[in-house]
Amino acid sequence: MSESECCESVRAESLMRIYHYLDGELTTTEIREISIHLEHCPSCHDEYEIEAMLKEVVRRSCGREEAPLGLKEKIRRRIAVEQVRWQR
């Protein structure tokens, strides 16, 4: 699959896989597949770099503070909305 095919036809799926990859929620095989894909797809690699940087900034900024009650659920709802939007 070429870079343009990846980024046009399965953009939402690629992004979700990157999020799961960053969160360590994949099998060893899936991690290997994504690593290979990121080596060959500059657009997905760029997206990965942005998301990795954002995750690190959030990690540093939040430190050991407690999240407000309900924040996790609010984030989950927002992710679900974005997933639907990307699939259209």
N, CA, C and O of each residue as an XYZ file, in Angstrom:
352
protein
N       0.851     -1.179      0.000
C       0.000      0.000      0.000
C       0.895      1.239      0.000
O       1.806      1.363      0.819
N       0.623      2.138     -0.918
C       1.430      3.357     -0.995
C       1.017      4.317      0.111
O      -0.022      4.154      0.751
N       1.861      5.320      0.314
C       1.566      6.323      1.353
C       0.221      6.976      1.111
O      -0.574      7.111      2.042
N      -0.060      7.393     -0.149
C      -1.312      8.092     -0.423
C      -2.511      7.177     -0.216
O      -3.545      7.632      0.273
N      -2.400      5.885     -0.578
C      -3.494      4.953     -0.351
C      -3.761      4.791      1.138
O      -4.913      4.784      1.572
N      -2.700      4.662      1.913
C      -2.852      4.493      3.353
C      -3.579      5.693      3.940
O      -4.558      5.555      4.674
N      -3.094      6.827      3.609
C      -3.589      8.026      4.272
C      -4.938      8.478      3.750
O      -5.613      9.275      4.402
N      -5.346      7.990      2.593
C      -6.661      8.362      2.088
C      -7.717      7.318      2.409
O      -8.830      7.672      2.797
N      -7.394      6.041      2.257
C      -8.422      5.017      2.373
C      -8.626      4.501      3.790
O      -9.732      4.083      4.131
N      -7.605      4.518      4.613
C      -7.733      3.962      5.962
C      -7.166      4.902      7.014
O      -6.544      4.457      7.979
N      -7.372      6.165      6.838
C      -6.815      7.173      7.737
C      -7.266      6.957      9.180
O      -6.436      6.963     10.088
N      -8.545      6.771      9.402
C      -9.053      6.608     10.765
C      -8.479      5.360     11.414
O      -8.096      5.382     12.583
N      -8.421      4.279     10.660
C      -7.866      3.039     11.203
C      -6.390      3.214     11.550
O      -5.937      2.756     12.599
N      -5.650      3.869     10.679
C      -4.226      4.110     10.945
C      -4.032      4.924     12.212
O      -3.151      4.626     13.018
N      -4.847      5.945     12.388
C      -4.741      6.783     13.583
C      -5.066      5.995     14.846
O      -4.374      6.129     15.856
N      -6.112      5.177     14.797
C      -6.472      4.389     15.969
C      -5.360      3.407     16.311
O      -5.053      3.199     17.485
N      -4.760      2.807     15.300
C      -3.663      1.875     15.547
C      -2.470      2.608     16.165
O      -1.780      2.062     17.026
N      -2.232      3.836     15.725
C      -1.138      4.630     16.308
C      -1.430      4.906     17.778
O      -0.534      4.795     18.614
N      -2.680      5.267     18.107
C      -3.029      5.523     19.505
C      -2.820      4.271     20.350
O      -2.250      4.345     21.439
N      -3.274      3.127     19.856
C      -3.105      1.869     20.594
C      -1.622      1.506     20.703
O      -1.178      0.975     21.721
N      -0.876      1.793     19.664
C       0.568      1.540     19.647
C       1.246      2.369     20.742
O       2.052      1.851     21.514
N       0.916      3.636     20.797
C       1.505      4.522     21.807
C       1.121      4.107     23.230
O       1.902      4.272     24.167
N      -0.075      3.576     23.377
C      -0.556      3.194     24.708
C      -0.144      1.782     25.110
O      -0.477      1.327     26.204
N       0.581      1.082     24.229
C       1.040     -0.265     24.549
C      -0.082     -1.280     24.628
O      -0.015     -2.228     25.411
N      -1.121     -1.084     23.814
C      -2.306     -1.938     23.871
C      -2.351     -2.970     22.742
O      -3.425     -3.483     22.429
N      -1.220     -3.281     22.130
C      -1.198     -4.189     20.988
C      -0.374     -5.434     21.270
O       0.437     -5.479     22.195
N      -0.607     -6.429     20.451
C       0.189     -7.653     20.557
C       1.569     -7.401     19.960
O       1.787     -6.403     19.273
N       2.477     -8.298     20.223
C       3.833     -8.188     19.674
C       3.796     -8.143     18.147
O       4.528     -7.373     17.525
N       2.944     -8.969     17.551
C       2.818     -9.000     16.094
C       2.309     -7.663     15.565
O       2.837     -7.148     14.579
N       1.294     -7.098     16.207
C       0.747     -5.814     15.776
C       1.783     -4.706     15.916
O       1.884     -3.835     15.053
N       2.546     -4.735     16.990
C       3.595     -3.732     17.190
C       4.611     -3.812     16.066
O       5.027     -2.787     15.524
N       5.008     -5.013     15.720
C       5.976     -5.216     14.635
C       5.409     -4.683     13.309
O       6.108     -4.000     12.560
N       4.136     -5.003     13.027
C       3.495     -4.545     11.782
C       3.469     -3.015     11.715
O       3.788     -2.427     10.682
N       3.094     -2.392     12.806
C       3.012     -0.928     12.814
C       4.402     -0.311     12.701
O       4.581      0.680     11.993
N       5.366     -0.873     13.376
C       6.737     -0.355     13.281
C       7.224     -0.381     11.834
O       7.823      0.581     11.352
N       6.961     -1.492     11.151
C       7.358     -1.602      9.740
C       6.606     -0.581      8.905
O       7.195      0.077      8.047
N       5.301     -0.443      9.153
C       4.508      0.524      8.393
C       5.028      1.948      8.608
O       5.146      2.717      7.655
N       5.334      2.294      9.847
C       5.822      3.641     10.139
C       7.152      3.930      9.445
O       7.438      5.076      9.097
N       7.959      2.896      9.247
C       9.231      3.074      8.544
C       9.020      3.404      7.073
O       9.850      4.072      6.457
N       7.898      2.934      6.507
C       7.670      3.083      5.064
C       6.599      4.101      4.689
O       6.386      4.363      3.505
N       5.937      4.664      5.659
C       4.864      5.629      5.367
C       5.171      6.943      6.092
O       4.872      7.085      7.278
N       5.764      7.895      5.382
C       6.129      9.167      6.026
C       4.956      9.905      6.669
O       5.115     10.533      7.715
N       3.791      9.830      6.052
C       2.644     10.541      6.597
C       2.223      9.951      7.945
O       1.983     10.689      8.900
N       2.134      8.622      8.021
C       1.777      7.977      9.283
C       2.889      8.175     10.319
O       2.616      8.336     11.508
N       4.135      8.161      9.861
C       5.246      8.388     10.786
C       5.163      9.793     11.379
O       5.388      9.983     12.574
N       4.841     10.771     10.542
C       4.693     12.143     11.035
C       3.563     12.221     12.062
O       3.694     12.874     13.097
N       2.453     11.547     11.761
C       1.317     11.536     12.685
C       1.721     10.880     14.003
O       1.353     11.354     15.078
N       2.466      9.807     13.916
C       2.967      9.116     15.107
C       3.833     10.070     15.942
O       3.665     10.157     17.158
N       4.743     10.772     15.296
C       5.627     11.698     16.008
C       4.829     12.777     16.732
O       5.139     13.125     17.871
N       3.810     13.302     16.075
C       2.967     14.340     16.686
C       2.244     13.781     17.903
O       2.238     14.396     18.969
N       1.636     12.615     17.737
C       0.886     12.010     18.847
C       1.805     11.618     20.002
O       1.434     11.772     21.166
N       2.995     11.115     19.691
C       3.956     10.750     20.741
C       4.390     11.988     21.515
O       4.504     11.954     22.740
N       4.629     13.080     20.796
C       5.029     14.327     21.446
C       3.892     14.854     22.324
O       4.125     15.281     23.455
N       2.675     14.823     21.810
C       1.524     15.283     22.582
C       1.349     14.450     23.849
O       1.096     14.990     24.926
N       1.484     13.150     23.713
C       1.358     12.264     24.875
C       2.421     12.592     25.927
O       2.132     12.598     27.123
N       3.622     12.858     25.488
C       4.707     13.198     26.415
C       4.446     14.539     27.103
O       4.694     14.678     28.300
N       3.954     15.514     26.364
C       3.645     16.824     26.944
C       2.553     16.677     28.007
O       2.647     17.253     29.090
N       1.528     15.907     27.686
C       0.448     15.691     28.649
C       0.991     14.977     29.890
O       0.658     15.350     31.014
N       1.823     13.958     29.689
C       2.392     13.218     30.812
C       3.182     14.146     31.726
O       3.045     14.093     32.948
N       4.007     14.996     31.123
C       4.820     15.918     31.928
C       3.972     16.968     32.623
O       4.237     17.336     33.767
N       2.963     17.441     31.934
C       2.123     18.514     32.477
C       1.247     18.036     33.620
O       0.996     18.775     34.572
N       0.790     16.817     33.525
C      -0.151     16.320     34.532
C       0.546     15.783     35.769
O      -0.019     15.792     36.862
N       1.750     15.325     35.598
C       2.496     14.832     36.749
C       1.692     13.895     37.614
O       1.192     12.877     37.134
N       1.564     14.222     38.867
C       0.858     13.351     39.808
C      -0.481     13.937     40.243
O      -1.076     13.469     41.214
N      -0.948     14.933     39.551
C      -2.229     15.523     39.905
C      -3.365     14.552     39.610
O      -3.296     13.759     38.670
N      -4.390     14.625     40.411
C      -5.583     13.809     40.199
C      -6.463     14.477     39.149
O      -6.658     15.693     39.161
N      -6.985     13.668     38.250
C      -7.909     14.180     37.234
C      -9.257     14.469     37.886
O      -9.657     13.777     38.822
N      -9.955     15.488     37.396
C     -11.290     15.783     37.937
C     -12.228     14.587     37.737
O     -12.075     13.827     36.781
N     -13.179     14.430     38.626
C     -14.147     13.348     38.500
C     -14.865     13.444     37.153
O     -15.256     14.528     36.722
N     -15.031     12.311     36.508
C     -15.759     12.278     35.240
C     -14.921     12.569     34.012
O     -15.408     12.448     32.888
N     -13.668     12.953     34.208
C     -12.838     13.310     33.056
C     -12.612     12.119     32.128
O     -12.701     12.261     30.908
N     -12.322     10.951     32.691
C     -12.088      9.770     31.852
C     -13.296      9.481     30.966
O     -13.156      9.221     29.771
N     -14.467      9.529     31.559
C     -15.678      9.246     30.782
C     -15.902     10.300     29.709
O     -16.315      9.974     28.596
N     -15.638     11.547     30.029
C     -15.790     12.627     29.047
C     -14.826     12.408     27.874
O     -15.194     12.611     26.717
N     -13.606     11.997     28.175
C     -12.610     11.732     27.123
C     -13.054     10.544     26.280
O     -12.961     10.585     25.053
N     -13.533      9.492     26.924
C     -14.008      8.316     26.173
C     -15.141      8.684     25.225
O     -15.163      8.239     24.078
N     -16.083      9.497     25.701
C     -17.202      9.921     24.843
C     -16.685     10.725     23.658
O     -17.148     10.547     22.531
N     -15.735     11.602     23.909
C     -15.174     12.444     22.839
C     -14.439     11.588     21.807
O     -14.544     11.834     20.606
N     -13.699     10.586     22.275
C     -12.996      9.681     21.360
C     -14.004      8.942     20.492
O     -13.792      8.790     19.289
N     -15.096      8.484     21.090
C     -16.123      7.777     20.323
C     -16.708      8.680     19.238
O     -16.928      8.235     18.111
N     -16.957      9.931     19.569
C     -17.477     10.885     18.589
C     -16.477     11.080     17.456
O     -16.863     11.100     16.287
N     -15.209     11.222     17.784
C     -14.171     11.428     16.765
C     -14.013     10.195     15.890
O     -13.789     10.319     14.686
N     -14.126      9.006     16.478
C     -14.020      7.781     15.688
C     -15.123      7.732     14.643
O     -14.870      7.391     13.487
N     -16.328      8.067     15.036
C     -17.448      8.079     14.100
C     -17.199      9.115     13.013
O     -17.437      8.852     11.834
N     -16.729     10.275     13.398
C     -16.471     11.344     12.431
C     -15.417     10.918     11.406
O     -15.575     11.179     10.214
N     -14.346     10.269     11.859
C     -13.278      9.847     10.951
C     -13.748      8.735     10.018
O     -13.231      8.609      8.908
N     -14.704      7.937     10.440
C     -15.161      6.814      9.627
C     -16.087      7.263      8.505
O     -16.340      6.497      7.575
N     -16.584      8.461      8.574
C     -17.482      8.970      7.514
C     -16.757      9.368      6.304
O     -17.372      9.812      5.334
